[in-house]
Structure formats: C-alpha cells, structure tokens
Amino acid sequence: MTSCSGAYNPAAVPPVLPRIKVCGAFFSPEDGVLLQPSISTALQTWVEFVVGGSACPRSLKGYTVAGSVEADASGCLEGFYQQECRAELFPLLPSPPRPPVPPVVQTHVCPQSTANVPYVLSTVNVSAGRDQSGANATLLCTTVLPQSCSGDFSCCSMDFAKVELIISPTCRGALRRTTLNGREVSYSWAFYDDIGLTAVKVPNLQNLVPQPGAAQLCWVLRNGPCASPSAFCNNGYCQANVFSSDNKCCPANLI
C-alpha cells in the first residue's frame, strides 16, 4: 500500500472519496487477469464490512455504499461493487373515522343556526360542587361567548332571554338547581310529547344579564348515574338552544 486517504467531499468536482492506493506488478497481463475473480469477491467483502453486513443498519438507510478498484493505463485489473441501503417505507395509517355529527332536534319553529347570532355557548365544563342543601353534586356549566355578527341578519339583534337544554327524561330527577354566575336562578320544564323530548328551561335571562357576554350558566346534578353530560343530556349529547324574547331566534348549540 502506497497511500491511504479518508478525505470525503462528494460536492467537490470531481468528488473526493476515501481512497487506498496499492501498487504491484504481474509477470504478465494474463497472470493479472487470473486475479480478477478475487478482486470482485474482495470488493463485496469490503463494502459489506463498511456497511456492517448484507443488511444495512438504520443509520445508512437511504444511502448507497460503493467500492471500486481502478486500473492504471494498462487496465489489467478493475472492479466495482455497490450496496444500496433503501429507505424503509412505512405504510400510512388511515385516519380514524370522524365521530358522526349528532342530529339537531327542533322544539320551536325558528332559525337554529349559530352562524349569524351575537352569542354562542361554550362546551360544557364538568366540575364538583354542592347543591342547595350542601350535599356533594356535579356541575355542568357553559359560558356565554360573544361573537361578531353581520347586521344584515335579523337574529344579530336578538336578546338573550332563555336557554333550553334538551335532557334525558329518565334523568329529570337528578337536577337539583340551576345557577347563573354562581347565584341560584329559577327553572321550569317543557315536555314536547309529540316529538318525545324533555327540556329544562332557564327563563328571564334578558333581565338577569342584559349584557350576557362571559356569563356562566350551570346545571347542578345529584351525584349518580345521571351526573355526566352524556347521561344527563338527550341521546348522549347536550343541545342548548338560546331563545330571543319573541322566540323568533333560537340558535342550537351542541355543547
């Protein structure tokens, strides 16, 4: 061996690659050709030694490792061997199916869209609390969120008069009280027998909170099998409609 270099710069022109130079002489070109099979076998052995075997390690995935023997002007011996370390292809996992959008029920003939109204209700927040007798209870609370609304739509000027929550009829007895900003407020029941629905109504809100933004409305439930949104509300989801005083607007919030 006359020289050995580990320099590596594939971006150079021509590329600078690690190189070992070995010089020797054969009795005749024919004798040199007899060594050709050994050169080819040696190249494979050298490349697999660098790679770590016939199977590439993860660190070399996506690379190609090659070895070559370059002859001088006489061209008596030469060889080339490369091993491709293909990048692993992992199949894309299908996205989980989206949960179905629950159907919105309607108890009054009025627009139920929440797109062009001044207020919407937040997702229900569940927390521990106490009922009017001091017993442990579960609170289902929602917050009134103001939103921008174009004046071109009639419901943009609606007031915040009543909230009606559709519930499971079997959980009616679990309701202990309702509160607005932590203070107890009255409620009443509505029975829509023709469509098989029961609702708890919190009325007179336009007088209690003329500016309802950020107001918090809570339903206080007795601890037990009905003390969760999926159990207390109708068919496992909570639909709360906000009504205007004239019942001409009733946006339905899935909370």
Residue pairs with C-beta under 8 A, 6 or more apart in sequence:
1 20
1 21
1 22
2 21
2 22
2 23
3 19
3 20
3 21
4 19
4 20
4 21
5 18
5 19
5 20
6 18
7 16
7 17
7 18
7 19
8 16
8 17
8 18
9 15
9 16
10 16
10 17
26 32
26 35
26 76
29 74
29 76
32 76
32 77
33 76
33 77
35 77
36 77
36 79
39 69
39 77
39 78
39 79
40 79
40 81
42 79
43 67
43 68
43 69
43 79
43 80
43 81
44 81
46 67
46 81
47 65
47 66
47 67
47 81
47 82
47 83
48 54
48 83
50 65
50 67
51 57
51 60
51 65
51 83
51 85
52 60
54 83
56 63
56 83
56 85
56 86
58 88
60 85
61 85
61 86
61 87
61 88
62 85
62 86
62 87
63 85
64 82
64 83
64 84
64 85
65 82
65 83
65 85
66 80
66 81
66 82
66 83
67 80
67 81
67 82
68 78
68 79
68 80
68 81
69 77
69 78
69 79
69 80
70 78
71 77
71 78
102 235
102 236
102 237
102 239
102 254
104 112
104 239
104 252
104 254
105 166
105 195
105 197
105 234
105 239
106 112
106 252
107 164
107 166
107 190
107 192
107 195
107 197
107 199
107 241
108 241
108 243
108 247
108 250
110 243
110 247
110 248
110 249
110 250
111 155
111 248
111 249
111 250
111 251
112 241
112 250
112 251
112 252
113 251
114 120
114 251
114 252
114 253
116 149
116 150
116 153
116 155
116 156
117 147
117 149
117 155
117 156
117 158
117 242
117 249
117 251
118 146
118 147
118 149
118 156
118 157
118 158
119 144
119 145
119 146
119 147
119 160
119 212
119 213
119 242
119 251
120 144
120 145
120 147
120 251
120 253
121 142
121 143
121 144
121 145
121 163
121 217
121 240
121 242
121 253
121 255
122 142
122 143
122 144
122 145
122 255
123 142
123 255
124 140
124 141
124 142
124 229
124 238
124 255
125 139
125 140
125 141
125 142
125 143
126 138
126 139
126 140
126 141
126 228
126 229
127 138
127 139
127 141
128 136
128 137
128 138
128 139
129 136
129 137
129 138
129 139
129 218
129 220
130 136
130 137
131 137
131 176
131 177
131 220
131 222
132 176
132 177
132 184
132 220
135 222
136 223
137 176
137 220
137 221
137 222
137 223
137 227
138 220
138 221
138 222
138 223
138 227
138 228
139 218
139 219
139 220
139 221
140 218
140 219
140 221
140 229
140 232
140 238
141 216
141 217
141 218
141 219
142 216
142 217
142 218
142 240
142 253
142 255
143 214
143 215
143 216
143 217
144 160
144 209
144 212
144 213
144 214
144 215
144 216
144 217
145 213
145 214
146 213
146 214
149 155
149 156
150 156
151 157
154 248
154 249
155 244
155 248
155 249
155 251
158 244
158 248
158 249
159 206
159 244
159 245
160 205
160 206
160 209
160 212
160 242
161 203
161 204
161 205
161 206
161 243
161 244
161 245
162 201
162 202
162 203
162 204
162 205
162 242
162 243
163 201
163 202
163 205
163 217
163 240
163 241
163 242
163 243
164 190
164 199
164 200
164 201
164 202
164 240
164 241
164 243
164 250
165 199
165 200
165 219
165 233
165 238
165 239
165 240
166 197
166 198
166 199
166 233
166 234
166 238
166 239
166 240
166 241
167 175
167 198
167 199
167 200
167 232
167 233
167 234
168 198
168 226
168 231
168 232
168 233
168 234
168 235
169 198
170 226
171 221
171 226
171 231
171 232
172 189
172 198
172 200
173 222
173 226
174 221
174 222
174 224
174 226
174 227
174 232
175 187
175 200
175 219
175 220
175 221
175 222
175 232
176 220
176 221
176 222
177 184
177 187
177 220
178 184
178 185
178 186
178 187
178 200
178 202
178 217
178 218
178 219
178 220
179 185
179 217
179 218
179 220
180 202
180 205
180 208
180 209
180 215
180 216
180 217
180 218
181 209
181 215
181 216
182 216
185 202
185 204
185 208
186 202
186 203
186 204
187 200
187 201
187 202
187 203
188 200
188 201
188 203
189 198
189 199
189 200
189 201
190 198
190 199
190 200
190 201
191 197
191 198
192 198
192 199
197 234
198 234
200 219
202 217
205 212
206 245
209 215
219 232
221 227
221 232
225 231
226 232
229 237
229 238
230 236
230 237
232 238
233 239
237 254
238 254
238 255
239 252
239 253
239 254
239 255
240 252
240 253
240 255
241 250
241 251
241 252
241 253
242 249
242 250
242 251
242 253
243 249
243 250
244 250
